[in-house]
Amino acid sequence: MFFPNGDDQNNIFYSPKVSSFDKIKVGKLSLGQLRYLELLIIGNLNHKFFDAG
């Protein structure tokens, strides 16, 4: 996945919840952790549905 703006990527990977499991491989995440990560990734994509402006 490519984020042209580094701030978008930082919003995801430096989120307090994500930083608590950032050393765990995706396949080892609990279902809740995986869903939370998916929600953050989708929410930070450039998509008209989520566009606030």
PDB file with SEQRES, HELIX, SHEET and CRYST1 records, atoms N, CA, C and O in Angstrom:
SEQRES   1 A   53  MET PHE PHE PRO ASN GLY ASP ASP GLN ASN ASN ILE PHE          
SEQRES   2 A   53  TYR SER PRO LYS VAL SER SER PHE ASP LYS ILE LYS VAL          
SEQRES   3 A   53  GLY LYS LEU SER LEU GLY GLN LEU ARG TYR LEU GLU LEU          
SEQRES   4 A   53  LEU ILE ILE GLY ASN LEU ASN HIS LYS PHE PHE ASP ALA          
SEQRES   5 A   53  GLY                                                          
HELIX    1 AA1 GLY A    6  PHE A   13  1                                   8    
HELIX    2 AA2 PRO A   16  SER A   19  1                                   4    
HELIX    3 AA3 VAL A   26  LYS A   28  5                                   3    
HELIX    4 AA4 LEU A   31  GLY A   43  1                                  13    
HELIX    5 AA5 LYS A   48  PHE A   50  5                                   3    
CRYST1    1.000    1.000    1.000  90.00  90.00  90.00 P 1           1          
ATOM      1  N   MET A   1       0.846  -1.160   0.000  1.00  0.00           N  
ATOM      2  CA  MET A   1       0.000   0.000   0.000  1.00  0.00           C  
ATOM      3  C   MET A   1       0.900   1.233   0.000  1.00  0.00           C  
ATOM      4  O   MET A   1       1.904   1.279   0.710  1.00  0.00           O  
ATOM      5  N   PHE A   2       0.534   2.220  -0.795  1.00  0.00           N  
ATOM      6  CA  PHE A   2       1.348   3.418  -0.942  1.00  0.00           C  
ATOM      7  C   PHE A   2       0.576   4.636  -0.458  1.00  0.00           C  
ATOM      8  O   PHE A   2      -0.556   4.871  -0.880  1.00  0.00           O  
ATOM      9  N   PHE A   3       1.183   5.397   0.416  1.00  0.00           N  
ATOM     10  CA  PHE A   3       0.623   6.663   0.887  1.00  0.00           C  
ATOM     11  C   PHE A   3       1.559   7.770   0.428  1.00  0.00           C  
ATOM     12  O   PHE A   3       2.657   7.906   0.967  1.00  0.00           O  
ATOM     13  N   PRO A   4       1.144   8.576  -0.569  1.00  0.00           N  
ATOM     14  CA  PRO A   4       2.029   9.616  -1.083  1.00  0.00           C  
ATOM     15  C   PRO A   4       2.390  10.654  -0.024  1.00  0.00           C  
ATOM     16  O   PRO A   4       3.450  11.276  -0.096  1.00  0.00           O  
ATOM     17  N   ASN A   5       1.517  10.839   0.951  1.00  0.00           N  
ATOM     18  CA  ASN A   5       1.774  11.793   2.023  1.00  0.00           C  
ATOM     19  C   ASN A   5       2.173  11.003   3.272  1.00  0.00           C  
ATOM     20  O   ASN A   5       1.383  10.198   3.766  1.00  0.00           O  
ATOM     21  N   GLY A   6       3.349  11.213   3.772  1.00  0.00           N  
ATOM     22  CA  GLY A   6       3.825  10.479   4.944  1.00  0.00           C  
ATOM     23  C   GLY A   6       2.971  10.687   6.182  1.00  0.00           C  
ATOM     24  O   GLY A   6       2.934   9.831   7.066  1.00  0.00           O  
ATOM     25  N   ASP A   7       2.278  11.830   6.250  1.00  0.00           N  
ATOM     26  CA  ASP A   7       1.415  12.095   7.408  1.00  0.00           C  
ATOM     27  C   ASP A   7       0.268  11.102   7.491  1.00  0.00           C  
ATOM     28  O   ASP A   7      -0.128  10.706   8.587  1.00  0.00           O  
ATOM     29  N   ASP A   8      -0.273  10.694   6.339  1.00  0.00           N  
ATOM     30  CA  ASP A   8      -1.354   9.704   6.331  1.00  0.00           C  
ATOM     31  C   ASP A   8      -0.876   8.379   6.921  1.00  0.00           C  
ATOM     32  O   ASP A   8      -1.575   7.746   7.712  1.00  0.00           O  
ATOM     33  N   GLN A   9       0.301   7.985   6.530  1.00  0.00           N  
ATOM     34  CA  GLN A   9       0.871   6.736   7.043  1.00  0.00           C  
ATOM     35  C   GLN A   9       1.150   6.855   8.540  1.00  0.00           C  
ATOM     36  O   GLN A   9       0.903   5.914   9.294  1.00  0.00           O  
ATOM     37  N   ASN A  10       1.654   7.989   8.966  1.00  0.00           N  
ATOM     38  CA  ASN A  10       1.930   8.196  10.389  1.00  0.00           C  
ATOM     39  C   ASN A  10       0.659   8.151  11.222  1.00  0.00           C  
ATOM     40  O   ASN A  10       0.675   7.646  12.344  1.00  0.00           O  
ATOM     41  N   ASN A  11      -0.451   8.676  10.685  1.00  0.00           N  
ATOM     42  CA  ASN A  11      -1.726   8.624  11.399  1.00  0.00           C  
ATOM     43  C   ASN A  11      -2.134   7.200  11.713  1.00  0.00           C  
ATOM     44  O   ASN A  11      -2.747   6.937  12.748  1.00  0.00           O  
ATOM     45  N   ILE A  12      -1.800   6.292  10.833  1.00  0.00           N  
ATOM     46  CA  ILE A  12      -2.155   4.885  11.036  1.00  0.00           C  
ATOM     47  C   ILE A  12      -1.172   4.206  11.975  1.00  0.00           C  
ATOM     48  O   ILE A  12      -1.569   3.657  13.002  1.00  0.00           O  
ATOM     49  N   PHE A  13       0.094   4.240  11.632  1.00  0.00           N  
ATOM     50  CA  PHE A  13       1.068   3.415  12.341  1.00  0.00           C  
ATOM     51  C   PHE A  13       1.531   3.983  13.677  1.00  0.00           C  
ATOM     52  O   PHE A  13       2.110   3.257  14.485  1.00  0.00           O  
ATOM     53  N   TYR A  14       1.287   5.267  13.922  1.00  0.00           N  
ATOM     54  CA  TYR A  14       1.630   5.836  15.226  1.00  0.00           C  
ATOM     55  C   TYR A  14       0.404   6.070  16.087  1.00  0.00           C  
ATOM     56  O   TYR A  14       0.477   6.740  17.117  1.00  0.00           O  
ATOM     57  N   SER A  15      -0.717   5.517  15.666  1.00  0.00           N  
ATOM     58  CA  SER A  15      -1.928   5.557  16.476  1.00  0.00           C  
ATOM     59  C   SER A  15      -1.652   4.799  17.778  1.00  0.00           C  
ATOM     60  O   SER A  15      -1.014   3.747  17.741  1.00  0.00           O  
ATOM     61  N   PRO A  16      -2.114   5.304  18.926  1.00  0.00           N  
ATOM     62  CA  PRO A  16      -1.825   4.638  20.208  1.00  0.00           C  
ATOM     63  C   PRO A  16      -2.231   3.164  20.241  1.00  0.00           C  
ATOM     64  O   PRO A  16      -1.500   2.339  20.789  1.00  0.00           O  
ATOM     65  N   LYS A  17      -3.361   2.827  19.674  1.00  0.00           N  
ATOM     66  CA  LYS A  17      -3.799   1.422  19.666  1.00  0.00           C  
ATOM     67  C   LYS A  17      -2.903   0.568  18.786  1.00  0.00           C  
ATOM     68  O   LYS A  17      -2.515  -0.532  19.180  1.00  0.00           O  
ATOM     69  N   VAL A  18      -2.568   1.059  17.597  1.00  0.00           N  
ATOM     70  CA  VAL A  18      -1.747   0.286  16.662  1.00  0.00           C  
ATOM     71  C   VAL A  18      -0.341   0.110  17.210  1.00  0.00           C  
ATOM     72  O   VAL A  18       0.253  -0.956  17.049  1.00  0.00           O  
ATOM     73  N   SER A  19       0.198   1.130  17.850  1.00  0.00           N  
ATOM     74  CA  SER A  19       1.563   1.008  18.373  1.00  0.00           C  
ATOM     75  C   SER A  19       1.664  -0.061  19.457  1.00  0.00           C  
ATOM     76  O   SER A  19       2.759  -0.541  19.751  1.00  0.00           O  
ATOM     77  N   SER A  20       0.529  -0.439  20.058  1.00  0.00           N  
ATOM     78  CA  SER A  20       0.566  -1.497  21.075  1.00  0.00           C  
ATOM     79  C   SER A  20       0.755  -2.882  20.459  1.00  0.00           C  
ATOM     80  O   SER A  20       1.153  -3.815  21.157  1.00  0.00           O  
ATOM     81  N   PHE A  21       0.475  -3.031  19.154  1.00  0.00           N  
ATOM     82  CA  PHE A  21       0.681  -4.334  18.513  1.00  0.00           C  
ATOM     83  C   PHE A  21       1.471  -4.214  17.210  1.00  0.00           C  
ATOM     84  O   PHE A  21       1.311  -5.039  16.311  1.00  0.00           O  
ATOM     85  N   ASP A  22       2.313  -3.200  17.107  1.00  0.00           N  
ATOM     86  CA  ASP A  22       3.055  -2.981  15.867  1.00  0.00           C  
ATOM     87  C   ASP A  22       4.153  -4.000  15.594  1.00  0.00           C  
ATOM     88  O   ASP A  22       4.647  -4.067  14.469  1.00  0.00           O  
ATOM     89  N   LYS A  23       4.547  -4.784  16.571  1.00  0.00           N  
ATOM     90  CA  LYS A  23       5.592  -5.788  16.369  1.00  0.00           C  
ATOM     91  C   LYS A  23       5.016  -7.172  16.052  1.00  0.00           C  
ATOM     92  O   LYS A  23       5.768  -8.122  15.835  1.00  0.00           O  
ATOM     93  N   ILE A  24       3.680  -7.285  16.025  1.00  0.00           N  
ATOM     94  CA  ILE A  24       3.019  -8.568  15.778  1.00  0.00           C  
ATOM     95  C   ILE A  24       2.709  -8.674  14.281  1.00  0.00           C  
ATOM     96  O   ILE A  24       2.250  -7.710  13.669  1.00  0.00           O  
ATOM     97  N   LYS A  25       2.962  -9.848  13.698  1.00  0.00           N  
ATOM     98  CA  LYS A  25       2.638 -10.068  12.297  1.00  0.00           C  
ATOM     99  C   LYS A  25       1.120 -10.053  12.124  1.00  0.00           C  
ATOM    100  O   LYS A  25       0.380 -10.439  13.028  1.00  0.00           O  
ATOM    101  N   VAL A  26       0.672  -9.609  10.967  1.00  0.00           N  
ATOM    102  CA  VAL A  26      -0.756  -9.461  10.707  1.00  0.00           C  
ATOM    103  C   VAL A  26      -1.503 -10.777  10.937  1.00  0.00           C  
ATOM    104  O   VAL A  26      -2.614 -10.769  11.466  1.00  0.00           O  
ATOM    105  N   GLY A  27      -0.917 -11.880  10.553  1.00  0.00           N  
ATOM    106  CA  GLY A  27      -1.570 -13.176  10.722  1.00  0.00           C  
ATOM    107  C   GLY A  27      -1.759 -13.577  12.172  1.00  0.00           C  
ATOM    108  O   GLY A  27      -2.554 -14.471  12.461  1.00  0.00           O  
ATOM    109  N   LYS A  28      -1.053 -12.942  13.084  1.00  0.00           N  
ATOM    110  CA  LYS A  28      -1.141 -13.260  14.514  1.00  0.00           C  
ATOM    111  C   LYS A  28      -2.034 -12.290  15.285  1.00  0.00           C  
ATOM    112  O   LYS A  28      -2.243 -12.468  16.485  1.00  0.00           O  
ATOM    113  N   LEU A  29      -2.562 -11.266  14.612  1.00  0.00           N  
ATOM    114  CA  LEU A  29      -3.423 -10.296  15.284  1.00  0.00           C  
ATOM    115  C   LEU A  29      -4.768 -10.921  15.641  1.00  0.00           C  
ATOM    116  O   LEU A  29      -5.248 -11.826  14.957  1.00  0.00           O  
ATOM    117  N   SER A  30      -5.360 -10.432  16.707  1.00  0.00           N  
ATOM    118  CA  SER A  30      -6.714 -10.870  17.047  1.00  0.00           C  
ATOM    119  C   SER A  30      -7.672 -10.276  16.019  1.00  0.00           C  
ATOM    120  O   SER A  30      -7.304  -9.360  15.284  1.00  0.00           O  
ATOM    121  N   LEU A  31      -8.879 -10.786  15.966  1.00  0.00           N  
ATOM    122  CA  LEU A  31      -9.859 -10.281  15.016  1.00  0.00           C  
ATOM    123  C   LEU A  31     -10.150  -8.803  15.266  1.00  0.00           C  
ATOM    124  O   LEU A  31     -10.292  -8.036  14.314  1.00  0.00           O  
ATOM    125  N   GLY A  32     -10.239  -8.397  16.519  1.00  0.00           N  
ATOM    126  CA  GLY A  32     -10.489  -6.994  16.842  1.00  0.00           C  
ATOM    127  C   GLY A  32      -9.350  -6.092  16.410  1.00  0.00           C  
ATOM    128  O   GLY A  32      -9.587  -5.010  15.873  1.00  0.00           O  
ATOM    129  N   GLN A  33      -8.110  -6.523  16.638  1.00  0.00           N  
ATOM    130  CA  GLN A  33      -6.948  -5.738  16.218  1.00  0.00           C  
ATOM    131  C   GLN A  33      -6.913  -5.598  14.704  1.00  0.00           C  
ATOM    132  O   GLN A  33      -6.618  -4.526  14.177  1.00  0.00           O  
ATOM    133  N   LEU A  34      -7.214  -6.683  14.014  1.00  0.00           N  
ATOM    134  CA  LEU A  34      -7.209  -6.670  12.554  1.00  0.00           C  
ATOM    135  C   LEU A  34      -8.287  -5.734  12.010  1.00  0.00           C  
ATOM    136  O   LEU A  34      -8.025  -4.961  11.088  1.00  0.00           O  
ATOM    137  N   ARG A  35      -9.471  -5.794  12.557  1.00  0.00           N  
ATOM    138  CA  ARG A  35     -10.569  -4.923  12.111  1.00  0.00           C  
ATOM    139  C   ARG A  35     -10.242  -3.459  12.380  1.00  0.00           C  
ATOM    140  O   ARG A  35     -10.534  -2.595  11.553  1.00  0.00           O  
ATOM    141  N   TYR A  36      -9.638  -3.175  13.535  1.00  0.00           N  
ATOM    142  CA  TYR A  36      -9.256  -1.804  13.865  1.00  0.00           C  
ATOM    143  C   TYR A  36      -8.230  -1.279  12.861  1.00  0.00           C  
ATOM    144  O   TYR A  36      -8.341  -0.147  12.390  1.00  0.00           O  
ATOM    145  N   LEU A  37      -7.241  -2.096  12.536  1.00  0.00           N  
ATOM    146  CA  LEU A  37      -6.217  -1.706  11.571  1.00  0.00           C  
ATOM    147  C   LEU A  37      -6.840  -1.482  10.196  1.00  0.00           C  
ATOM    148  O   LEU A  37      -6.509  -0.510   9.518  1.00  0.00           O  
ATOM    149  N   GLU A  38      -7.726  -2.361   9.786  1.00  0.00           N  
ATOM    150  CA  GLU A  38      -8.404  -2.202   8.500  1.00  0.00           C  
ATOM    151  C   GLU A  38      -9.196  -0.897   8.456  1.00  0.00           C  
ATOM    152  O   GLU A  38      -9.158  -0.174   7.460  1.00  0.00           O  
ATOM    153  N   LEU A  39      -9.908  -0.602   9.531  1.00  0.00           N  
ATOM    154  CA  LEU A  39     -10.696   0.622   9.593  1.00  0.00           C  
ATOM    155  C   LEU A  39      -9.808   1.865   9.475  1.00  0.00           C  
ATOM    156  O   LEU A  39     -10.153   2.814   8.771  1.00  0.00           O  
ATOM    157  N   LEU A  40      -8.676   1.857  10.159  1.00  0.00           N  
ATOM    158  CA  LEU A  40      -7.753   2.995  10.063  1.00  0.00           C  
ATOM    159  C   LEU A  40      -7.209   3.150   8.653  1.00  0.00           C  
ATOM    160  O   LEU A  40      -7.123   4.265   8.140  1.00  0.00           O  
ATOM    161  N   ILE A  41      -6.842   2.045   8.023  1.00  0.00           N  
ATOM    162  CA  ILE A  41      -6.291   2.112   6.667  1.00  0.00           C  
ATOM    163  C   ILE A  41      -7.340   2.633   5.697  1.00  0.00           C  
ATOM    164  O   ILE A  41      -7.059   3.534   4.907  1.00  0.00           O  
ATOM    165  N   ILE A  42      -8.545   2.077   5.749  1.00  0.00           N  
ATOM    166  CA  ILE A  42      -9.606   2.511   4.843  1.00  0.00           C  
ATOM    167  C   ILE A  42      -9.976   3.969   5.111  1.00  0.00           C  
ATOM    168  O   ILE A  42     -10.180   4.742   4.176  1.00  0.00           O  
ATOM    169  N   GLY A  43     -10.060   4.336   6.369  1.00  0.00           N  
ATOM    170  CA  GLY A  43     -10.425   5.702   6.716  1.00  0.00           C  
ATOM    171  C   GLY A  43      -9.405   6.742   6.295  1.00  0.00           C  
ATOM    172  O   GLY A  43      -9.752   7.910   6.123  1.00  0.00           O  
ATOM    173  N   ASN A  44      -8.168   6.345   6.129  1.00  0.00           N  
ATOM    174  CA  ASN A  44      -7.121   7.289   5.733  1.00  0.00           C  
ATOM    175  C   ASN A  44      -6.821   7.259   4.240  1.00  0.00           C  
ATOM    176  O   ASN A  44      -5.923   7.964   3.778  1.00  0.00           O  
ATOM    177  N   LEU A  45      -7.558   6.453   3.477  1.00  0.00           N  
ATOM    178  CA  LEU A  45      -7.394   6.463   2.030  1.00  0.00           C  
ATOM    179  C   LEU A  45      -8.108   7.677   1.451  1.00  0.00           C  
ATOM    180  O   LEU A  45      -9.065   8.184   2.036  1.00  0.00           O  
ATOM    181  N   ASN A  46      -7.643   8.128   0.323  1.00  0.00           N  
ATOM    182  CA  ASN A  46      -8.268   9.254  -0.365  1.00  0.00           C  
ATOM    183  C   ASN A  46      -9.483   8.725  -1.117  1.00  0.00           C  
ATOM    184  O   ASN A  46      -9.361   8.219  -2.232  1.00  0.00           O  
ATOM    185  N   HIS A  47     -10.647   8.845  -0.506  1.00  0.00           N  
ATOM    186  CA  HIS A  47     -11.872   8.297  -1.071  1.00  0.00           C  
ATOM    187  C   HIS A  47     -12.999   9.301  -0.871  1.00  0.00           C  
ATOM    188  O   HIS A  47     -13.110   9.898   0.200  1.00  0.00           O  
ATOM    189  N   LYS A  48     -13.829   9.495  -1.878  1.00  0.00           N  
ATOM    190  CA  LYS A  48     -14.879  10.495  -1.812  1.00  0.00           C  
ATOM    191  C   LYS A  48     -15.871  10.226  -0.692  1.00  0.00           C  
ATOM    192  O   LYS A  48     -16.419  11.170  -0.123  1.00  0.00           O  
ATOM    193  N   PHE A  49     -16.114   8.976  -0.365  1.00  0.00           N  
ATOM    194  CA  PHE A  49     -17.060   8.631   0.684  1.00  0.00           C  
ATOM    195  C   PHE A  49     -16.639   9.217   2.036  1.00  0.00           C  
ATOM    196  O   PHE A  49     -17.489   9.633   2.822  1.00  0.00           O  
ATOM    197  N   PHE A  50     -15.345   9.250   2.303  1.00  0.00           N  
ATOM    198  CA  PHE A  50     -14.822   9.744   3.557  1.00  0.00           C  
ATOM    199  C   PHE A  50     -14.349  11.188   3.490  1.00  0.00           C  
ATOM    200  O   PHE A  50     -13.831  11.715   4.475  1.00  0.00           O  
ATOM    201  N   ASP A  51     -14.518  11.830   2.348  1.00  0.00           N  
ATOM    202  CA  ASP A  51     -14.011  13.190   2.152  1.00  0.00           C  
ATOM    203  C   ASP A  51     -14.811  14.183   2.998  1.00  0.00           C  
ATOM    204  O   ASP A  51     -16.028  14.297   2.847  1.00  0.00           O  
ATOM    205  N   ALA A  52     -14.130  14.889   3.876  1.00  0.00           N  
ATOM    206  CA  ALA A  52     -14.789  15.857   4.752  1.00  0.00           C  
ATOM    207  C   ALA A  52     -14.942  17.219   4.079  1.00  0.00           C  
ATOM    208  O   ALA A  52     -15.708  18.060   4.550  1.00  0.00           O  
ATOM    209  N   GLY A  53     -14.224  17.440   2.987  1.00  0.00           N  
ATOM    210  CA  GLY A  53     -14.248  18.764   2.364  1.00  0.00           C  
ATOM    211  C   GLY A  53     -15.013  18.748   1.132  1.00  0.00           C  
ATOM    212  O   GLY A  53     -15.140  19.779   0.472  1.00  0.00           O  
TER     213      GLY A  53                                                      
END                                                                             
